[in-house]
């Protein structure tokens, strides 16, 4: 009986923990979307669910005001975005840490 409960519990845990979307370090992308450029913050219909952390981040993000062309450079906009993010506290696709220099994928 305990074994049966264990095997029923595992799929439920996997279902509710979600699956992180892997970041392609070589191309600085996730699901073939570059992780730099113009970013719109939304409450729904996001491309990525993002959690802001202070350590062990997947991506270092530097907020810029124009020309976000390097990995991890994000310019927040209200329209004409390259991708959309929703900030969450759990079940994120990847984590970010805001930095003032050296943006990019954490090595």
Biopython code that builds the backbone (N, CA, C, O; Angstrom):
import numpy as np
from Bio.PDB.StructureBuilder import StructureBuilder

atoms = [
    (1, "UNK", "N", (0.828, -1.197, 0.000)),
    (1, "UNK", "CA", (0.000, 0.000, 0.000)),
    (1, "UNK", "C", (0.874, 1.264, 0.000)),
    (1, "UNK", "O", (0.597, 2.212, -0.735)),
    (2, "UNK", "N", (1.929, 1.273, 0.827)),
    (2, "UNK", "CA", (2.814, 2.432, 0.883)),
    (2, "UNK", "C", (3.505, 2.653, -0.466)),
    (2, "UNK", "O", (3.684, 3.789, -0.906)),
    (3, "UNK", "N", (3.887, 1.558, -1.107)),
    (3, "UNK", "CA", (4.534, 1.655, -2.412)),
    (3, "UNK", "C", (3.590, 2.251, -3.438)),
    (3, "UNK", "O", (4.000, 3.084, -4.247)),
    (4, "UNK", "N", (2.355, 1.843, -3.418)),
    (4, "UNK", "CA", (1.358, 2.372, -4.343)),
    (4, "UNK", "C", (1.160, 3.870, -4.133)),
    (4, "UNK", "O", (1.103, 4.627, -5.102)),
    (5, "UNK", "N", (1.057, 4.300, -2.894)),
    (5, "UNK", "CA", (0.898, 5.723, -2.596)),
    (5, "UNK", "C", (2.107, 6.530, -3.072)),
    (5, "UNK", "O", (1.969, 7.644, -3.578)),
    (6, "UNK", "N", (3.298, 5.942, -2.896)),
    (6, "UNK", "CA", (4.519, 6.609, -3.339)),
    (6, "UNK", "C", (4.484, 6.845, -4.845)),
    (6, "UNK", "O", (4.795, 7.943, -5.306)),
    (7, "UNK", "N", (4.113, 5.835, -5.608)),
    (7, "UNK", "CA", (4.089, 5.962, -7.065)),
    (7, "UNK", "C", (2.961, 6.861, -7.553)),
    (7, "UNK", "O", (3.053, 7.409, -8.652)),
    (8, "UNK", "N", (1.925, 7.025, -6.787)),
    (8, "UNK", "CA", (0.863, 7.976, -7.131)),
    (8, "UNK", "C", (1.278, 9.400, -6.799)),
    (8, "UNK", "O", (0.854, 10.351, -7.456)),
    (9, "UNK", "N", (2.113, 9.538, -5.771)),
    (9, "UNK", "CA", (2.558, 10.849, -5.319)),
    (9, "UNK", "C", (3.563, 11.482, -6.290)),
    (9, "UNK", "O", (3.505, 12.689, -6.527)),
    (10, "UNK", "N", (4.471, 10.697, -6.850)),
    (10, "UNK", "CA", (5.524, 11.208, -7.738)),
    (10, "UNK", "C", (4.958, 11.957, -8.946)),
    (10, "UNK", "O", (5.398, 13.079, -9.197)),
    (11, "UNK", "N", (4.013, 11.407, -9.705)),
    (11, "UNK", "CA", (3.474, 12.170, -10.841)),
    (11, "UNK", "C", (2.809, 13.480, -10.409)),
    (11, "UNK", "O", (2.889, 14.481, -11.121)),
    (12, "UNK", "N", (2.159, 13.473, -9.256)),
    (12, "UNK", "CA", (1.518, 14.697, -8.764)),
    (12, "UNK", "C", (2.559, 15.766, -8.467)),
    (12, "UNK", "O", (2.350, 16.940, -8.772)),
    (13, "UNK", "N", (3.671, 15.371, -7.879)),
    (13, "UNK", "CA", (4.739, 16.330, -7.586)),
    (13, "UNK", "C", (5.298, 16.900, -8.881)),
    (13, "UNK", "O", (5.500, 18.110, -8.982)),
    (14, "UNK", "N", (5.547, 16.061, -9.859)),
    (14, "UNK", "CA", (6.075, 16.532, -11.132)),
    (14, "UNK", "C", (5.099, 17.451, -11.841)),
    (14, "UNK", "O", (5.515, 18.408, -12.494)),
    (15, "UNK", "N", (3.826, 17.181, -11.724)),
    (15, "UNK", "CA", (2.810, 18.008, -12.359)),
    (15, "UNK", "C", (2.777, 19.412, -11.773)),
    (15, "UNK", "O", (2.653, 20.388, -12.512)),
    (16, "UNK", "N", (2.886, 19.523, -10.458)),
    (16, "UNK", "CA", (2.738, 20.818, -9.814)),
    (16, "UNK", "C", (4.034, 21.587, -9.659)),
    (16, "UNK", "O", (3.989, 22.777, -9.350)),
    (17, "UNK", "N", (5.178, 20.971, -9.857)),
    (17, "UNK", "CA", (6.432, 21.709, -9.758)),
    (17, "UNK", "C", (6.777, 22.394, -11.057)),
    (17, "UNK", "O", (7.619, 23.291, -11.072)),
    (18, "UNK", "N", (6.147, 21.994, -12.155)),
    (18, "UNK", "CA", (6.443, 22.619, -13.436)),
    (18, "UNK", "C", (7.800, 22.188, -13.930)),
    (18, "UNK", "O", (8.541, 21.500, -13.228)),
    (19, "UNK", "N", (8.120, 22.591, -15.125)),
    (19, "UNK", "CA", (9.424, 22.265, -15.664)),
    (19, "UNK", "C", (10.094, 23.551, -16.107)),
    (19, "UNK", "O", (9.509, 24.350, -16.840)),
    (20, "UNK", "N", (11.300, 23.741, -15.667)),
    (20, "UNK", "CA", (12.046, 24.928, -16.057)),
    (20, "UNK", "C", (12.396, 24.834, -17.530)),
    (20, "UNK", "O", (12.646, 23.748, -18.054)),
    (21, "UNK", "N", (12.412, 25.959, -18.180)),
    (21, "UNK", "CA", (12.796, 25.997, -19.586)),
    (21, "UNK", "C", (14.305, 26.244, -19.637)),
    (21, "UNK", "O", (14.793, 27.235, -19.095)),
    (22, "UNK", "N", (15.033, 25.350, -20.281)),
    (22, "UNK", "CA", (16.489, 25.499, -20.274)),
    (22, "UNK", "C", (16.959, 26.687, -21.117)),
    (22, "UNK", "O", (16.405, 26.986, -22.174)),
    (23, "UNK", "N", (17.988, 27.344, -20.616)),
    (23, "UNK", "CA", (18.593, 28.458, -21.338)),
    (23, "UNK", "C", (19.741, 27.911, -22.176)),
    (23, "UNK", "O", (20.603, 27.196, -21.666)),
    (24, "UNK", "N", (19.748, 28.245, -23.444)),
    (24, "UNK", "CA", (20.826, 27.865, -24.348)),
    (24, "UNK", "C", (21.952, 28.873, -24.134)),
    (24, "UNK", "O", (21.874, 30.010, -24.599)),
    (25, "UNK", "N", (22.993, 28.449, -23.431)),
    (25, "UNK", "CA", (24.095, 29.357, -23.083)),
    (25, "UNK", "C", (24.840, 29.859, -24.310)),
    (25, "UNK", "O", (25.279, 31.008, -24.344)),
    (26, "UNK", "N", (24.984, 29.012, -25.307)),
    (26, "UNK", "CA", (25.739, 29.387, -26.501)),
    (26, "UNK", "C", (25.058, 30.520, -27.272)),
    (26, "UNK", "O", (25.726, 31.418, -27.785)),
    (27, "UNK", "N", (23.730, 30.471, -27.351)),
    (27, "UNK", "CA", (22.992, 31.471, -28.123)),
    (27, "UNK", "C", (22.247, 32.487, -27.261)),
    (27, "UNK", "O", (21.548, 33.352, -27.789)),
    (28, "UNK", "N", (22.392, 32.387, -25.936)),
    (28, "UNK", "CA", (21.695, 33.276, -25.000)),
    (28, "UNK", "C", (20.213, 33.340, -25.352)),
    (28, "UNK", "O", (19.664, 34.412, -25.607)),
    (29, "UNK", "N", (19.582, 32.179, -25.359)),
    (29, "UNK", "CA", (18.173, 32.116, -25.716)),
    (29, "UNK", "C", (17.461, 31.062, -24.878)),
    (29, "UNK", "O", (18.083, 30.213, -24.239)),
    (30, "UNK", "N", (16.161, 31.147, -24.903)),
    (30, "UNK", "CA", (15.321, 30.158, -24.256)),
    (30, "UNK", "C", (14.164, 29.898, -25.206)),
    (30, "UNK", "O", (13.453, 30.822, -25.600)),
    (31, "UNK", "N", (13.982, 28.649, -25.567)),
    (31, "UNK", "CA", (12.986, 28.287, -26.572)),
    (31, "UNK", "C", (13.177, 29.087, -27.862)),
    (31, "UNK", "O", (12.211, 29.507, -28.501)),
    (32, "UNK", "N", (14.442, 29.286, -28.228)),
    (32, "UNK", "CA", (14.858, 30.000, -29.446)),
    (32, "UNK", "C", (14.503, 31.483, -29.445)),
    (32, "UNK", "O", (14.557, 32.131, -30.490)),
    (33, "UNK", "N", (14.138, 32.030, -28.273)),
    (33, "UNK", "CA", (13.903, 33.474, -28.142)),
    (33, "UNK", "C", (15.134, 34.071, -27.472)),
    (33, "UNK", "O", (15.479, 33.660, -26.363)),
    (34, "UNK", "N", (15.816, 35.038, -28.117)),
    (34, "UNK", "CA", (16.988, 35.664, -27.501)),
    (34, "UNK", "C", (16.625, 36.335, -26.183)),
    (34, "UNK", "O", (15.588, 36.990, -26.074)),
    (35, "UNK", "N", (17.488, 36.168, -25.182)),
    (35, "UNK", "CA", (17.234, 36.735, -23.858)),
    (35, "UNK", "C", (17.885, 38.107, -23.709)),
    (35, "UNK", "O", (18.542, 38.397, -22.710)),
    (36, "UNK", "N", (17.690, 38.925, -24.704)),
    (36, "UNK", "CA", (18.097, 40.327, -24.672)),
    (36, "UNK", "C", (17.129, 41.064, -25.578)),
    (36, "UNK", "O", (16.496, 40.471, -26.452)),
    (37, "UNK", "N", (17.025, 42.352, -25.357)),
    (37, "UNK", "CA", (16.130, 43.135, -26.196)),
    (37, "UNK", "C", (15.068, 43.859, -25.400)),
    (37, "UNK", "O", (15.229, 44.115, -24.206)),
    (38, "UNK", "N", (13.986, 44.185, -26.074)),
    (38, "UNK", "CA", (12.890, 44.946, -25.477)),
    (38, "UNK", "C", (11.916, 43.985, -24.805)),
    (38, "UNK", "O", (11.424, 43.041, -25.422)),
    (39, "UNK", "N", (11.650, 44.246, -23.530)),
    (39, "UNK", "CA", (10.868, 43.333, -22.704)),
    (39, "UNK", "C", (9.628, 44.047, -22.168)),
    (39, "UNK", "O", (9.699, 45.164, -21.657)),
    (40, "UNK", "N", (8.501, 43.369, -22.300)),
    (40, "UNK", "CA", (7.245, 43.896, -21.754)),
    (40, "UNK", "C", (6.842, 43.020, -20.579)),
    (40, "UNK", "O", (6.851, 41.793, -20.684)),
    (41, "UNK", "N", (6.486, 43.647, -19.456)),
    (41, "UNK", "CA", (6.018, 42.925, -18.283)),
    (41, "UNK", "C", (4.504, 42.796, -18.395)),
    (41, "UNK", "O", (3.803, 43.788, -18.598)),
    (42, "UNK", "N", (4.000, 41.562, -18.261)),
    (42, "UNK", "CA", (2.575, 41.298, -18.415)),
    (42, "UNK", "C", (2.076, 40.453, -17.243)),
    (42, "UNK", "O", (2.861, 39.894, -16.476)),
    (43, "UNK", "N", (0.751, 40.377, -17.126)),
    (43, "UNK", "CA", (0.129, 39.531, -16.112)),
    (43, "UNK", "C", (-0.356, 38.207, -16.688)),
    (43, "UNK", "O", (-0.649, 37.272, -15.942)),
    (44, "UNK", "N", (-0.440, 38.124, -18.005)),
    (44, "UNK", "CA", (-0.878, 36.890, -18.656)),
    (44, "UNK", "C", (-0.340, 36.838, -20.073)),
    (44, "UNK", "O", (0.124, 37.842, -20.614)),
    (45, "UNK", "N", (-0.407, 35.661, -20.665)),
    (45, "UNK", "CA", (0.081, 35.422, -22.026)),
    (45, "UNK", "C", (1.562, 35.762, -22.182)),
    (45, "UNK", "O", (1.991, 36.303, -23.201)),
    (46, "UNK", "N", (2.326, 35.430, -21.149)),
    (46, "UNK", "CA", (3.764, 35.692, -21.149)),
    (46, "UNK", "C", (4.505, 34.658, -21.986)),
    (46, "UNK", "O", (4.010, 33.558, -22.231)),
    (47, "UNK", "N", (5.705, 35.039, -22.419)),
    (47, "UNK", "CA", (6.613, 34.080, -23.047)),
    (47, "UNK", "C", (7.360, 33.297, -21.974)),
    (47, "UNK", "O", (7.612, 32.102, -22.121)),
    (48, "UNK", "N", (7.714, 33.997, -20.881)),
    (48, "UNK", "CA", (8.478, 33.380, -19.796)),
    (48, "UNK", "C", (7.962, 33.825, -18.447)),
    (48, "UNK", "O", (7.552, 34.971, -18.260)),
    (49, "UNK", "N", (7.991, 32.882, -17.499)),
    (49, "UNK", "CA", (7.715, 33.174, -16.093)),
    (49, "UNK", "C", (9.077, 33.325, -15.429)),
    (49, "UNK", "O", (9.888, 32.399, -15.456)),
    (50, "UNK", "N", (9.331, 34.490, -14.832)),
    (50, "UNK", "CA", (10.659, 34.826, -14.329)),
    (50, "UNK", "C", (10.596, 35.138, -12.832)),
    (50, "UNK", "O", (9.702, 35.840, -12.361)),
    (51, "UNK", "N", (11.561, 34.600, -12.111)),
    (51, "UNK", "CA", (11.688, 34.884, -10.682)),
    (51, "UNK", "C", (12.963, 35.688, -10.470)),
    (51, "UNK", "O", (14.024, 35.319, -10.974)),
    (52, "UNK", "N", (12.861, 36.783, -9.728)),
    (52, "UNK", "CA", (14.029, 37.610, -9.403)),
    (52, "UNK", "C", (14.651, 37.063, -8.119)),
    (52, "UNK", "O", (13.966, 36.886, -7.111)),
    (53, "UNK", "N", (15.947, 36.801, -8.167)),
    (53, "UNK", "CA", (16.675, 36.263, -7.019)),
    (53, "UNK", "C", (17.925, 37.106, -6.768)),
    (53, "UNK", "O", (18.280, 37.963, -7.578)),
    (54, "UNK", "N", (18.585, 36.854, -5.639)),
    (54, "UNK", "CA", (19.824, 37.563, -5.331)),
    (54, "UNK", "C", (21.056, 36.677, -5.451)),
    (54, "UNK", "O", (22.184, 37.157, -5.344)),
    (55, "UNK", "N", (20.841, 35.384, -5.672)),
    (55, "UNK", "CA", (21.966, 34.466, -5.870)),
    (55, "UNK", "C", (21.501, 33.232, -6.631)),
    (55, "UNK", "O", (20.308, 32.936, -6.693)),
    (56, "UNK", "N", (22.444, 32.531, -7.197)),
    (56, "UNK", "CA", (22.188, 31.307, -7.964)),
    (56, "UNK", "C", (21.208, 31.533, -9.116)),
    (56, "UNK", "O", (20.337, 30.705, -9.384)),
    (57, "UNK", "N", (21.369, 32.657, -9.781)),
    (57, "UNK", "CA", (20.519, 33.022, -10.911)),
    (57, "UNK", "C", (20.910, 32.259, -12.170)),
    (57, "UNK", "O", (22.031, 31.768, -12.301)),
    (58, "UNK", "N", (19.957, 32.174, -13.087)),
    (58, "UNK", "CA", (20.241, 31.596, -14.396)),
    (58, "UNK", "C", (20.772, 32.654, -15.352)),
    (58, "UNK", "O", (21.583, 32.358, -16.229)),
    (59, "UNK", "N", (20.306, 33.899, -15.177)),
    (59, "UNK", "CA", (20.659, 34.983, -16.089)),
    (59, "UNK", "C", (20.887, 36.269, -15.313)),
    (59, "UNK", "O", (20.060, 36.658, -14.488)),
    (60, "UNK", "N", (22.011, 36.930, -15.577)),
    (60, "UNK", "CA", (22.264, 38.263, -15.031)),
    (60, "UNK", "C", (21.672, 39.273, -15.994)),
    (60, "UNK", "O", (21.974, 39.252, -17.188)),
    (61, "UNK", "N", (20.823, 40.164, -15.478)),
    (61, "UNK", "CA", (20.121, 41.134, -16.320)),
    (61, "UNK", "C", (20.554, 42.552, -15.959)),
    (61, "UNK", "O", (20.504, 42.963, -14.800)),
    (62, "UNK", "N", (20.981, 43.285, -16.986)),
    (62, "UNK", "CA", (21.285, 44.706, -16.832)),
    (62, "UNK", "C", (20.188, 45.476, -17.553)),
    (62, "UNK", "O", (19.962, 45.278, -18.747)),
    (63, "UNK", "N", (19.504, 46.361, -16.820)),
    (63, "UNK", "CA", (18.442, 47.173, -17.417)),
    (63, "UNK", "C", (19.102, 48.344, -18.125)),
    (63, "UNK", "O", (19.885, 49.081, -17.526)),
    (64, "UNK", "N", (18.782, 48.512, -19.408)),
    (64, "UNK", "CA", (19.334, 49.599, -20.208)),
    (64, "UNK", "C", (18.195, 50.449, -20.743)),
    (64, "UNK", "O", (17.039, 50.027, -20.731)),
    (65, "UNK", "N", (18.520, 51.640, -21.210)),
    (65, "UNK", "CA", (17.494, 52.551, -21.723)),
    (65, "UNK", "C", (17.441, 52.595, -23.239)),
    (65, "UNK", "O", (16.520, 53.173, -23.815)),
    (66, "UNK", "N", (18.425, 51.988, -23.885)),
    (66, "UNK", "CA", (18.394, 51.927, -25.350)),
    (66, "UNK", "C", (19.369, 50.872, -25.855)),
    (66, "UNK", "O", (20.326, 50.516, -25.168)),
    (67, "UNK", "N", (19.120, 50.388, -27.034)),
    (67, "UNK", "CA", (19.992, 49.455, -27.759)),
    (67, "UNK", "C", (20.394, 48.213, -26.965)),
    (67, "UNK", "O", (21.588, 47.984, -26.773)),
    (68, "UNK", "N", (19.448, 47.407, -26.500)),
    (68, "UNK", "CA", (19.809, 46.171, -25.800)),
    (68, "UNK", "C", (20.239, 45.103, -26.801)),
    (68, "UNK", "O", (19.402, 44.426, -27.396)),
    (69, "UNK", "N", (21.542, 44.961, -26.980)),
    (69, "UNK", "CA", (22.063, 44.064, -28.013)),
    (69, "UNK", "C", (22.918, 42.929, -27.476)),
    (69, "UNK", "O", (23.257, 42.003, -28.212)),
    (70, "UNK", "N", (23.266, 42.994, -26.202)),
    (70, "UNK", "CA", (24.109, 41.941, -25.624)),
    (70, "UNK", "C", (23.277, 41.032, -24.733)),
    (70, "UNK", "O", (22.240, 41.443, -24.211)),
    (71, "UNK", "N", (23.720, 39.831, -24.564)),
    (71, "UNK", "CA", (23.041, 38.849, -23.730)),
    (71, "UNK", "C", (22.752, 39.420, -22.340)),
    (71, "UNK", "O", (23.657, 39.903, -21.661)),
    (72, "UNK", "N", (21.488, 39.361, -21.927)),
    (72, "UNK", "CA", (21.100, 39.832, -20.603)),
    (72, "UNK", "C", (20.774, 41.310, -20.514)),
    (72, "UNK", "O", (20.393, 41.786, -19.445)),
    (73, "UNK", "N", (20.910, 42.048, -21.600)),
    (73, "UNK", "CA", (20.519, 43.462, -21.585)),
    (73, "UNK", "C", (19.033, 43.552, -21.896)),
    (73, "UNK", "O", (18.586, 43.103, -22.952)),
    (74, "UNK", "N", (18.265, 44.133, -20.974)),
    (74, "UNK", "CA", (16.828, 44.266, -21.134)),
    (74, "UNK", "C", (16.424, 45.730, -21.082)),
    (74, "UNK", "O", (16.838, 46.470, -20.189)),
    (75, "UNK", "N", (15.622, 46.135, -22.035)),
    (75, "UNK", "CA", (15.003, 47.461, -22.019)),
    (75, "UNK", "C", (13.506, 47.226, -21.827)),
    (75, "UNK", "O", (12.862, 46.596, -22.665)),
    (76, "UNK", "N", (12.955, 47.732, -20.726)),
    (76, "UNK", "CA", (11.534, 47.539, -20.457)),
    (76, "UNK", "C", (10.717, 48.522, -21.276)),
    (76, "UNK", "O", (10.988, 49.723, -21.272)),
    (77, "UNK", "N", (9.712, 48.005, -21.981)),
    (77, "UNK", "CA", (8.879, 48.813, -22.872)),
    (77, "UNK", "C", (7.405, 48.454, -22.657)),
    (77, "UNK", "O", (7.087, 47.448, -22.024)),
    (78, "UNK", "N", (6.520, 49.288, -23.191)),
    (78, "UNK", "CA", (5.083, 49.035, -23.118)),
    (78, "UNK", "C", (4.520, 48.490, -24.425)),
    (78, "UNK", "O", (3.399, 47.982, -24.459)),
    (79, "UNK", "N", (5.290, 48.595, -25.490)),
    (79, "UNK", "CA", (4.834, 48.088, -26.787)),
    (79, "UNK", "C", (6.042, 47.758, -27.662)),
    (79, "UNK", "O", (7.169, 48.157, -27.368)),
    (80, "UNK", "N", (5.785, 47.027, -28.734)),
    (80, "UNK", "CA", (6.828, 46.623, -29.685)),
    (80, "UNK", "C", (7.950, 45.847, -29.014)),
    (80, "UNK", "O", (9.130, 46.062, -29.290)),
    (81, "UNK", "N", (7.553, 44.935, -28.123)),
    (81, "UNK", "CA", (8.514, 44.135, -27.368)),
    (81, "UNK", "C", (9.063, 42.981, -28.206)),
    (81, "UNK", "O", (8.457, 42.552, -29.187)),
    (82, "UNK", "N", (10.228, 42.497, -27.785)),
    (82, "UNK", "CA", (10.807, 41.292, -28.379)),
    (82, "UNK", "C", (10.249, 40.039, -27.688)),
    (82, "UNK", "O", (10.062, 38.999, -28.321)),
    (83, "UNK", "N", (9.989, 40.158, -26.386)),
    (83, "UNK", "CA", (9.352, 39.073, -25.640)),
    (83, "UNK", "C", (8.690, 39.627, -24.388)),
    (83, "UNK", "O", (8.963, 40.749, -23.961)),
    (84, "UNK", "N", (7.804, 38.805, -23.806)),
    (84, "UNK", "CA", (7.028, 39.213, -22.633)),
    (84, "UNK", "C", (7.390, 38.327, -21.445)),
    (84, "UNK", "O", (7.608, 37.125, -21.596)),
    (85, "UNK", "N", (7.453, 38.942, -20.252)),
    (85, "UNK", "CA", (7.728, 38.188, -19.034)),
    (85, "UNK", "C", (6.653, 38.465, -17.995)),
    (85, "UNK", "O", (6.044, 39.535, -17.962)),
    (86, "UNK", "N", (6.443, 37.478, -17.161)),
    (86, "UNK", "CA", (5.588, 37.622, -15.986)),
    (86, "UNK", "C", (6.470, 37.316, -14.791)),
    (86, "UNK", "O", (7.104, 36.262, -14.742)),
    (87, "UNK", "N", (6.518, 38.228, -13.821)),
    (87, "UNK", "CA", (7.316, 38.001, -12.625)),
    (87, "UNK", "C", (6.508, 37.156, -11.648)),
    (87, "UNK", "O", (5.352, 37.464, -11.355)),
    (88, "UNK", "N", (7.123, 36.091, -11.148)),
    (88, "UNK", "CA", (6.456, 35.144, -10.271)),
    (88, "UNK", "C", (7.343, 34.845, -9.059)),
    (88, "UNK", "O", (8.535, 35.152, -9.050)),
    (89, "UNK", "N", (6.726, 34.237, -8.036)),
    (89, "UNK", "CA", (7.466, 33.822, -6.848)),
    (89, "UNK", "C", (7.788, 32.328, -6.859)),
    (89, "UNK", "O", (8.626, 31.858, -6.090)),
    (90, "UNK", "N", (7.113, 31.592, -7.738)),
    (90, "UNK", "CA", (7.368, 30.152, -7.818)),
    (90, "UNK", "C", (6.983, 29.651, -9.209)),
    (90, "UNK", "O", (6.329, 30.354, -9.980)),
    (91, "UNK", "N", (7.397, 28.438, -9.507)),
    (91, "UNK", "CA", (7.118, 27.797, -10.789)),
    (91, "UNK", "C", (7.623, 28.623, -11.973)),
    (91, "UNK", "O", (6.941, 28.758, -12.989)),
    (92, "UNK", "N", (8.820, 29.168, -11.822)),
    (92, "UNK", "CA", (9.425, 30.001, -12.851)),
    (92, "UNK", "C", (10.030, 29.156, -13.965)),
    (92, "UNK", "O", (10.341, 27.979, -13.784)),
    (93, "UNK", "N", (10.186, 29.790, -15.115)),
    (93, "UNK", "CA", (10.908, 29.157, -16.223)),
    (93, "UNK", "C", (12.406, 29.317, -16.021)),
    (93, "UNK", "O", (13.178, 28.404, -16.315)),
    (94, "UNK", "N", (12.818, 30.481, -15.519)),
    (94, "UNK", "CA", (14.213, 30.703, -15.161)),
    (94, "UNK", "C", (14.289, 31.866, -14.182)),
    (94, "UNK", "O", (13.324, 32.609, -14.002)),
    (95, "UNK", "N", (15.449, 32.012, -13.555)),
    (95, "UNK", "CA", (15.655, 33.071, -12.559)),
    (95, "UNK", "C", (16.594, 34.130, -13.117)),
    (95, "UNK", "O", (17.448, 33.846, -13.957)),
    (96, "UNK", "N", (16.418, 35.363, -12.631)),
    (96, "UNK", "CA", (17.308, 36.454, -13.019)),
    (96, "UNK", "C", (17.805, 37.184, -11.780)),
    (96, "UNK", "O", (17.187, 37.150, -10.716)),
    (97, "UNK", "N", (18.928, 37.835, -11.958)),
    (97, "UNK", "CA", (19.486, 38.717, -10.931)),
    (97, "UNK", "C", (19.825, 40.015, -11.641)),
    (97, "UNK", "O", (20.482, 40.004, -12.682)),
    (98, "UNK", "N", (19.378, 41.139, -11.080)),
    (98, "UNK", "CA", (19.709, 42.437, -11.670)),
    (98, "UNK", "C", (21.147, 42.789, -11.331)),
    (98, "UNK", "O", (21.579, 42.657, -10.186)),
    (99, "UNK", "N", (21.884, 43.238, -12.341)),
    (99, "UNK", "CA", (23.279, 43.631, -12.169)),
    (99, "UNK", "C", (23.517, 44.982, -12.835)),
    (99, "UNK", "O", (22.734, 45.410, -13.683)),
    (100, "UNK", "N", (24.593, 45.643, -12.450)),
    (100, "UNK", "CA", (24.966, 46.917, -13.063)),
    (100, "UNK", "C", (25.997, 46.757, -14.162)),
    (100, "UNK", "O", (26.241, 47.683, -14.935)),
    (101, "UNK", "N", (26.597, 45.593, -14.229)),
    (101, "UNK", "CA", (27.586, 45.306, -15.279)),
    (101, "UNK", "C", (27.688, 43.796, -15.466)),
    (101, "UNK", "O", (27.236, 43.023, -14.620)),
    (102, "UNK", "N", (28.271, 43.395, -16.552)),
    (102, "UNK", "CA", (28.472, 41.984, -16.900)),
    (102, "UNK", "C", (27.178, 41.180, -16.944)),
    (102, "UNK", "O", (27.041, 40.181, -16.238)),
    (103, "UNK", "N", (26.227, 41.615, -17.776)),
    (103, "UNK", "CA", (25.005, 40.814, -17.950)),
    (103, "UNK", "C", (25.318, 39.533, -18.713)),
    (103, "UNK", "O", (26.357, 39.426, -19.364)),
    (104, "UNK", "N", (24.425, 38.576, -18.630)),
    (104, "UNK", "CA", (24.572, 37.360, -19.421)),
    (104, "UNK", "C", (24.228, 36.122, -18.635)),
    (104, "UNK", "O", (23.835, 36.186, -17.470)),
    (105, "UNK", "N", (24.384, 34.993, -19.297)),
    (105, "UNK", "CA", (24.062, 33.708, -18.687)),
    (105, "UNK", "C", (25.101, 33.381, -17.636)),
    (105, "UNK", "O", (26.302, 33.521, -17.868)),
    (106, "UNK", "N", (24.633, 32.944, -16.476)),
    (106, "UNK", "CA", (25.534, 32.573, -15.390)),
    (106, "UNK", "C", (26.317, 31.347, -15.802)),
    (106, "UNK", "O", (25.744, 30.368, -16.281)),
    (107, "UNK", "N", (27.621, 31.397, -15.615)),
    (107, "UNK", "CA", (28.491, 30.275, -16.009)),
    (107, "UNK", "C", (28.504, 29.275, -14.948)),
    (107, "UNK", "O", (29.173, 28.249, -15.074)),
]
sb = StructureBuilder()
sb.init_structure("model")
sb.init_model(0)
sb.init_chain("A")
sb.init_seg("    ")
for serial, (resi, resn, name, xyz) in enumerate(atoms, 1):
    if name == "N":
        sb.init_residue(resn, " ", resi, " ")
    sb.init_atom(name, np.array(xyz, "f"), 0.0, 1.0, " ", f" {name:<3s}", serial, name[0])
structure = sb.get_structure()
